C-alpha cells in the first residue's frame, strides 16, 4: 500500500479563501473506492494501491476545474514501501515509539 500527500491549489478564483474548494475535494474523495484519506491543515493524505491513488489525484485535479478554478496546481509526494505493510498511522507510531525509548 502506498501513501501520498496531495496538495491541490486552485488559481484564478474570485476569492483568496480555499476552504470551499477543499470541502468539494473532500466530498469527491467520499465517492472514490479503494482508498483511505485524511484531511490535514495543509494537504490530504491518501492511502491505498498506487494505481487507485493516482486515479484519485487525477479525479481531484479535474474536479477542481469543474468547481470553477481557471488554473490548478497539484503537488504529490508518494511513499510506496513494498518490503512490508505501511500506513500513515504506522509511520507515526514508529516515531512515537522511538521518542519514548531511552536516549542512552
MIMARVEX-565119 format. One record per residue: residue number from 1; residue in one letter; x, y, z of N, C-alpha, C in turn. Coordinates in steps of 0.05 Angstrom, whole numbers, always signed. Example, Ala and Ser with C-alpha at 12.3 -4.5 7.8 and 13.67 -1.06 7.14 Angstrom:
// residues 2
k:1 r:A n_xx:+264 n_yy:-114 n_zz:+156 ca_xx:+246 ca_yy:-90 ca_zz:+156 c_xx:+264 c_yy:-66 c_zz:+156
k:2 r:S n_xx:+257 n_yy:-45 n_zz:+142 ca_xx:+273 ca_yy:-21 ca_zz:+143 c_xx:+258 c_yy:+1 c_zz:+157
//
This chain:
// residues 104
k:1 r:X n_xx:+17 n_yy:-24 n_zz:+0 ca_xx:+0 ca_yy:+0 ca_zz:+0 c_xx:+18 c_yy:+25 c_zz:+0
k:2 r:X n_xx:+10 n_yy:+44 n_zz:-16 ca_xx:+25 ca_yy:+69 ca_zz:-18 c_xx:+11 c_yy:+91 c_zz:-2
k:3 r:X n_xx:+26 n_yy:+111 n_zz:+5 ca_xx:+16 ca_yy:+134 ca_zz:+19 c_xx:+24 c_yy:+159 c_zz:+3
k:4 r:X n_xx:+5 n_yy:+176 n_zz:-2 ca_xx:+10 ca_yy:+201 ca_zz:-17 c_xx:+1 c_yy:+225 c_zz:-2
k:5 r:X n_xx:+16 n_yy:+246 n_zz:-4 ca_xx:+8 ca_yy:+272 ca_zz:+6 c_xx:+2 c_yy:+289 c_zz:-18
k:6 r:X n_xx:-22 n_yy:+300 n_zz:-19 ca_xx:-31 ca_yy:+314 ca_zz:-42 c_xx:-40 c_yy:+343 c_zz:-34
k:7 r:X n_xx:-30 n_yy:+362 n_zz:-49 ca_xx:-38 ca_yy:+390 ca_zz:-45 c_xx:-48 c_yy:+400 c_zz:-72
k:8 r:X n_xx:-72 n_yy:+409 n_zz:-73 ca_xx:-84 ca_yy:+419 ca_zz:-98 c_xx:-92 c_yy:+448 c_zz:-93
k:9 r:X n_xx:-81 n_yy:+466 n_zz:-109 ca_xx:-85 ca_yy:+494 ca_zz:-105 c_xx:-100 c_yy:+506 c_zz:-130
k:10 r:X n_xx:-125 n_yy:+514 n_zz:-126 ca_xx:-138 ca_yy:+528 ca_zz:-148 c_xx:-128 c_yy:+556 c_zz:-151
k:11 r:X n_xx:-123 n_yy:+564 n_zz:-176 ca_xx:-113 ca_yy:+590 ca_zz:-182 c_xx:-133 c_yy:+604 c_zz:-201
k:12 r:X n_xx:-136 n_yy:+630 n_zz:-199 ca_xx:-155 ca_yy:+644 ca_zz:-216 c_xx:-183 c_yy:+642 c_zz:-206
k:13 r:X n_xx:-185 n_yy:+644 n_zz:-179 ca_xx:-212 ca_yy:+643 ca_zz:-167 c_xx:-220 c_yy:+671 c_zz:-159
k:14 r:X n_xx:-244 n_yy:+674 n_zz:-151 ca_xx:-254 ca_yy:+701 ca_zz:-143 c_xx:-248 c_yy:+708 c_zz:-114
k:15 r:X n_xx:-236 n_yy:+690 n_zz:-99 ca_xx:-230 ca_yy:+694 ca_zz:-71 c_xx:-203 c_yy:+682 c_zz:-63
k:16 r:X n_xx:-191 n_yy:+693 n_zz:-42 ca_xx:-167 ca_yy:+681 ca_zz:-32 c_xx:-172 c_yy:+657 c_zz:-14
k:17 r:X n_xx:-197 n_yy:+653 n_zz:-6 ca_xx:-205 ca_yy:+631 ca_zz:+11 c_xx:-206 c_yy:+605 c_zz:-6
k:18 r:X n_xx:-193 n_yy:+584 n_zz:+4 ca_xx:-192 ca_yy:+558 ca_zz:-10 c_xx:-211 c_yy:+538 c_zz:+3
k:19 r:X n_xx:-222 n_yy:+544 n_zz:+26 ca_xx:-238 ca_yy:+524 ca_zz:+40 c_xx:-262 c_yy:+513 c_zz:+24
k:20 r:X n_xx:-275 n_yy:+529 n_zz:+7 ca_xx:-297 ca_yy:+517 ca_zz:-9 c_xx:-286 c_yy:+496 c_zz:-28
k:21 r:X n_xx:-263 n_yy:+500 n_zz:-39 ca_xx:-251 ca_yy:+480 ca_zz:-57 c_xx:-242 c_yy:+455 c_zz:-42
k:22 r:X n_xx:-230 n_yy:+460 n_zz:-19 ca_xx:-222 ca_yy:+437 ca_zz:-2 c_xx:-246 c_yy:+420 c_zz:+5
k:23 r:X n_xx:-267 n_yy:+433 n_zz:+13 ca_xx:-292 ca_yy:+418 ca_zz:+20 c_xx:-302 c_yy:+402 c_zz:-4
k:24 r:X n_xx:-302 n_yy:+414 n_zz:-27 ca_xx:-310 ca_yy:+400 ca_zz:-51 c_xx:-293 c_yy:+376 c_zz:-57
k:25 r:X n_xx:-266 n_yy:+379 n_zz:-53 ca_xx:-248 ca_yy:+356 ca_zz:-58 c_xx:-253 c_yy:+334 c_zz:-37
k:26 r:X n_xx:-259 n_yy:+341 n_zz:-13 ca_xx:-265 ca_yy:+321 ca_zz:+7 c_xx:-291 c_yy:+306 c_zz:+0
k:27 r:X n_xx:-310 n_yy:+321 n_zz:-10 ca_xx:-335 ca_yy:+307 ca_zz:-19 c_xx:-329 c_yy:+288 c_zz:-42
k:28 r:X n_xx:-312 n_yy:+296 n_zz:-60 ca_xx:-305 ca_yy:+279 ca_zz:-83 c_xx:-291 c_yy:+254 c_zz:-73
k:29 r:X n_xx:-273 n_yy:+257 n_zz:-53 ca_xx:-259 ca_yy:+233 ca_zz:-42 c_xx:-278 c_yy:+213 c_zz:-30
k:30 r:X n_xx:-300 n_yy:+223 n_zz:-19 ca_xx:-320 ca_yy:+205 ca_zz:-7 c_xx:-333 c_yy:+187 c_zz:-28
k:31 r:X n_xx:-332 n_yy:+195 n_zz:-53 ca_xx:-344 ca_yy:+178 ca_zz:-74 c_xx:-325 c_yy:+158 c_zz:-86
k:32 r:X n_xx:-300 n_yy:+160 n_zz:-79 ca_xx:-280 ca_yy:+142 ca_zz:-91 c_xx:-275 c_yy:+118 c_zz:-74
k:33 r:X n_xx:-273 n_yy:+95 n_zz:-87 ca_xx:-269 ca_yy:+69 ca_zz:-73 c_xx:-240 c_yy:+61 c_zz:-75
k:34 r:X n_xx:-232 n_yy:+44 n_zz:-55 ca_xx:-205 ca_yy:+33 ca_zz:-55 c_xx:-183 c_yy:+49 c_zz:-43
k:35 r:X n_xx:-191 n_yy:+71 n_zz:-30 ca_xx:-171 ca_yy:+88 ca_zz:-17 c_xx:-181 c_yy:+96 c_zz:+11
k:36 r:X n_xx:-163 n_yy:+104 n_zz:+28 ca_xx:-169 ca_yy:+117 ca_zz:+53 c_xx:-156 c_yy:+144 c_zz:+51
k:37 r:X n_xx:-167 n_yy:+163 n_zz:+65 ca_xx:-156 ca_yy:+191 ca_zz:+64 c_xx:-160 c_yy:+205 c_zz:+90
k:38 r:X n_xx:-144 n_yy:+225 n_zz:+94 ca_xx:-146 ca_yy:+242 ca_zz:+118 c_xx:-138 c_yy:+271 c_zz:+110
k:39 r:X n_xx:-155 n_yy:+289 n_zz:+117 ca_xx:-150 ca_yy:+317 ca_zz:+113 c_xx:-132 c_yy:+327 c_zz:+135
k:40 r:X n_xx:-111 n_yy:+342 n_zz:+128 ca_xx:-94 ca_yy:+356 ca_zz:+147 c_xx:-97 c_yy:+386 c_zz:+142
k:41 r:X n_xx:-85 n_yy:+402 n_zz:+158 ca_xx:-87 ca_yy:+431 ca_zz:+154 c_xx:-73 c_yy:+441 c_zz:+129
k:42 r:X n_xx:-55 n_yy:+426 n_zz:+118 ca_xx:-40 ca_yy:+435 ca_zz:+94 c_xx:-43 c_yy:+417 c_zz:+70
k:43 r:X n_xx:-55 n_yy:+394 n_zz:+72 ca_xx:-56 ca_yy:+375 ca_zz:+50 c_xx:-76 c_yy:+353 c_zz:+57
k:44 r:X n_xx:-78 n_yy:+334 n_zz:+39 ca_xx:-94 ca_yy:+310 ca_zz:+43 c_xx:-75 c_yy:+286 c_zz:+40
k:45 r:X n_xx:-77 n_yy:+267 n_zz:+59 ca_xx:-62 ca_yy:+242 ca_zz:+57 c_xx:-81 c_yy:+221 c_zz:+45
k:46 r:X n_xx:-72 n_yy:+207 n_zz:+25 ca_xx:-87 ca_yy:+186 ca_zz:+12 c_xx:-71 c_yy:+160 c_zz:+14
k:47 r:X n_xx:-84 n_yy:+139 n_zz:+23 ca_xx:-71 ca_yy:+113 ca_zz:+25 c_xx:-86 c_yy:+92 c_zz:+8
k:48 r:X n_xx:-71 n_yy:+75 n_zz:-4 ca_xx:-83 ca_yy:+53 ca_zz:-20 c_xx:-64 c_yy:+43 c_zz:-41
k:49 r:X n_xx:-74 n_yy:+26 n_zz:-59 ca_xx:-57 ca_yy:+17 ca_zz:-81 c_xx:-49 c_yy:+41 c_zz:-98
k:50 r:X n_xx:-24 n_yy:+41 n_zz:-108 ca_xx:-14 ca_yy:+64 ca_zz:-123 c_xx:-32 c_yy:+72 c_zz:-146
k:51 r:X n_xx:-43 n_yy:+53 n_zz:-161 ca_xx:-60 ca_yy:+60 ca_zz:-184 c_xx:-85 c_yy:+74 c_zz:-175
k:52 r:X n_xx:-97 n_yy:+66 n_zz:-152 ca_xx:-121 ca_yy:+79 ca_zz:-142 c_xx:-114 c_yy:+108 c_zz:-132
k:53 r:X n_xx:-91 n_yy:+111 n_zz:-119 ca_xx:-82 ca_yy:+138 ca_zz:-110 c_xx:-80 c_yy:+157 c_zz:-134
k:54 r:X n_xx:-66 n_yy:+147 n_zz:-155 ca_xx:-63 ca_yy:+164 ca_zz:-179 c_xx:-89 c_yy:+171 c_zz:-192
k:55 r:X n_xx:-108 n_yy:+152 n_zz:-193 ca_xx:-135 ca_yy:+157 ca_zz:-203 c_xx:-149 c_yy:+178 c_zz:-186
k:56 r:X n_xx:-145 n_yy:+176 n_zz:-159 ca_xx:-158 ca_yy:+195 ca_zz:-141 c_xx:-146 c_yy:+223 c_zz:-145
k:57 r:X n_xx:-120 n_yy:+225 n_zz:-148 ca_xx:-108 ca_yy:+251 ca_zz:-152 c_xx:-118 c_yy:+264 c_zz:-178
k:58 r:X n_xx:-119 n_yy:+248 n_zz:-199 ca_xx:-130 ca_yy:+258 ca_zz:-225 c_xx:-159 c_yy:+268 c_zz:-221
k:59 r:X n_xx:-175 n_yy:+252 n_zz:-207 ca_xx:-203 ca_yy:+260 ca_zz:-203 c_xx:-205 c_yy:+286 c_zz:-187
k:60 r:X n_xx:-188 n_yy:+289 n_zz:-167 ca_xx:-188 ca_yy:+314 ca_zz:-151 c_xx:-179 c_yy:+338 c_zz:-168
k:61 r:X n_xx:-158 n_yy:+334 n_zz:-183 ca_xx:-147 ca_yy:+355 ca_zz:-201 c_xx:-169 c_yy:+364 c_zz:-220
k:62 r:X n_xx:-182 n_yy:+346 n_zz:-233 ca_xx:-203 ca_yy:+353 ca_zz:-252 c_xx:-228 c_yy:+365 c_zz:-238
k:63 r:X n_xx:-234 n_yy:+354 n_zz:-215 ca_xx:-257 ca_yy:+365 ca_zz:-200 c_xx:-253 c_yy:+394 c_zz:-192
k:64 r:X n_xx:-229 n_yy:+402 n_zz:-188 ca_xx:-223 ca_yy:+429 ca_zz:-180 c_xx:-230 c_yy:+448 c_zz:-204
k:65 r:X n_xx:-224 n_yy:+439 n_zz:-228 ca_xx:-232 ca_yy:+455 ca_zz:-252 c_xx:-262 c_yy:+456 c_zz:-253
k:66 r:X n_xx:-275 n_yy:+433 n_zz:-249 ca_xx:-304 ca_yy:+432 ca_zz:-250 c_xx:-317 c_yy:+450 c_zz:-229
k:67 r:X n_xx:-302 n_yy:+455 n_zz:-207 ca_xx:-313 ca_yy:+472 ca_zz:-186 c_xx:-308 c_yy:+502 c_zz:-191
k:68 r:X n_xx:-297 n_yy:+509 n_zz:-214 ca_xx:-294 ca_yy:+536 ca_zz:-222 c_xx:-266 c_yy:+548 c_zz:-224
k:69 r:X n_xx:-246 n_yy:+533 n_zz:-216 ca_xx:-219 ca_yy:+544 ca_zz:-218 c_xx:-211 c_yy:+546 c_zz:-248
k:70 r:X n_xx:-196 n_yy:+566 n_zz:-254 ca_xx:-186 ca_yy:+570 ca_zz:-282 c_xx:-159 c_yy:+558 c_zz:-286
k:71 r:X n_xx:-145 n_yy:+553 n_zz:-264 ca_xx:-118 ca_yy:+541 ca_zz:-265 c_xx:-115 c_yy:+525 c_zz:-239
k:72 r:X n_xx:-101 n_yy:+502 n_zz:-241 ca_xx:-98 ca_yy:+485 ca_zz:-218 c_xx:-69 c_yy:+475 c_zz:-216
k:73 r:X n_xx:-57 n_yy:+479 n_zz:-192 ca_xx:-30 ca_yy:+469 ca_zz:-187 c_xx:-32 c_yy:+446 c_zz:-167
k:74 r:X n_xx:-23 n_yy:+422 n_zz:-175 ca_xx:-24 ca_yy:+398 ca_zz:-158 c_xx:+4 c_yy:+388 c_zz:-152
k:75 r:X n_xx:+9 n_yy:+384 n_zz:-126 ca_xx:+34 ca_yy:+373 ca_zz:-117 c_xx:+29 c_yy:+346 c_zz:-103
k:76 r:X n_xx:+46 n_yy:+326 n_zz:-109 ca_xx:+42 ca_yy:+300 ca_zz:-98 c_xx:+69 c_yy:+290 c_zz:-87
k:77 r:X n_xx:+69 n_yy:+279 n_zz:-63 ca_xx:+91 ca_yy:+263 ca_zz:-52 c_xx:+81 c_yy:+235 c_zz:-47
k:78 r:X n_xx:+96 n_yy:+215 n_zz:-57 ca_xx:+87 ca_yy:+188 ca_zz:-54 c_xx:+108 c_yy:+172 c_zz:-39
k:79 r:X n_xx:+99 n_yy:+157 n_zz:-19 ca_xx:+116 ca_yy:+138 ca_zz:-4 c_xx:+104 c_yy:+110 c_zz:-10
k:80 r:X n_xx:+119 n_yy:+95 n_zz:-26 ca_xx:+109 ca_yy:+69 ca_zz:-35 c_xx:+128 c_yy:+47 c_zz:-25
k:81 r:X n_xx:+123 n_yy:+37 n_zz:-2 ca_xx:+140 ca_yy:+17 ca_zz:+11 c_xx:+130 c_yy:-11 c_zz:+4
k:82 r:X n_xx:+148 n_yy:-28 n_zz:-6 ca_xx:+139 ca_yy:-54 ca_zz:-14 c_xx:+152 c_yy:-77 c_zz:+2
k:83 r:X n_xx:+169 n_yy:-70 n_zz:+21 ca_xx:+182 ca_yy:-92 ca_zz:+36 c_xx:+164 c_yy:-100 c_zz:+60
k:84 r:X n_xx:+145 n_yy:-83 n_zz:+68 ca_xx:+127 ca_yy:-90 ca_zz:+89 c_xx:+103 c_yy:-71 c_zz:+88
k:85 r:X n_xx:+81 n_yy:-79 n_zz:+101 ca_xx:+57 ca_yy:-63 ca_zz:+101 c_xx:+63 c_yy:-37 c_zz:+116
k:86 r:X n_xx:+53 n_yy:-15 n_zz:+106 ca_xx:+57 ca_yy:+11 ca_zz:+119 c_xx:+32 c_yy:+27 c_zz:+116
k:87 r:X n_xx:+28 n_yy:+44 n_zz:+135 ca_xx:+6 ca_yy:+63 ca_zz:+135 c_xx:+15 c_yy:+89 c_zz:+148
k:88 r:X n_xx:-1 n_yy:+109 n_zz:+145 ca_xx:+6 ca_yy:+135 ca_zz:+158 c_xx:+7 c_yy:+131 c_zz:+188
k:89 r:X n_xx:-13 n_yy:+117 n_zz:+199 ca_xx:-14 ca_yy:+113 ca_zz:+228 c_xx:+11 c_yy:+97 c_zz:+237
k:90 r:X n_xx:+18 n_yy:+77 n_zz:+222 ca_xx:+41 ca_yy:+60 ca_zz:+230 c_xx:+67 c_yy:+77 c_zz:+230
k:91 r:X n_xx:+70 n_yy:+95 n_zz:+210 ca_xx:+93 ca_yy:+112 ca_zz:+209 c_xx:+95 c_yy:+130 c_zz:+233
k:92 r:X n_xx:+72 n_yy:+142 n_zz:+241 ca_xx:+71 ca_yy:+159 ca_zz:+264 c_xx:+77 c_yy:+144 c_zz:+290
k:93 r:X n_xx:+66 n_yy:+120 n_zz:+292 ca_xx:+70 ca_yy:+104 ca_zz:+316 c_xx:+100 c_yy:+96 c_zz:+318
k:94 r:X n_xx:+113 n_yy:+91 n_zz:+296 ca_xx:+141 ca_yy:+84 ca_zz:+297 c_xx:+158 c_yy:+107 c_zz:+308
k:95 r:X n_xx:+151 n_yy:+131 n_zz:+301 ca_xx:+166 ca_yy:+155 ca_zz:+312 c_xx:+159 c_yy:+159 c_zz:+341
k:96 r:X n_xx:+134 n_yy:+156 n_zz:+348 ca_xx:+126 ca_yy:+159 ca_zz:+376 c_xx:+140 c_yy:+138 c_zz:+394
k:97 r:X n_xx:+143 n_yy:+114 n_zz:+384 ca_xx:+157 ca_yy:+93 ca_zz:+399 c_xx:+186 c_yy:+101 c_zz:+404
k:98 r:X n_xx:+199 n_yy:+111 n_zz:+383 ca_xx:+227 ca_yy:+120 ca_zz:+386 c_xx:+230 c_yy:+144 c_zz:+405
k:99 r:X n_xx:+209 n_yy:+161 n_zz:+406 ca_xx:+211 ca_yy:+184 ca_zz:+424 c_xx:+209 c_yy:+175 c_zz:+453
k:100 r:X n_xx:+196 n_yy:+153 n_zz:+459 ca_xx:+194 ca_yy:+143 ca_zz:+486 c_xx:+217 c_yy:+125 c_zz:+494
k:101 r:X n_xx:+233 n_yy:+117 n_zz:+475 ca_xx:+256 ca_yy:+100 ca_zz:+482 c_xx:+277 c_yy:+116 c_zz:+496
k:102 r:X n_xx:+293 n_yy:+103 n_zz:+511 ca_xx:+315 ca_yy:+116 ca_zz:+526 c_xx:+335 c_yy:+127 c_zz:+506
k:103 r:X n_xx:+345 n_yy:+151 n_zz:+511 ca_xx:+365 ca_yy:+164 ca_zz:+494 c_xx:+393 c_yy:+157 c_zz:+502
k:104 r:X n_xx:+397 n_yy:+135 n_zz:+517 ca_xx:+424 ca_yy:+128 ca_zz:+526 c_xx:+442 c_yy:+121 c_zz:+504
//
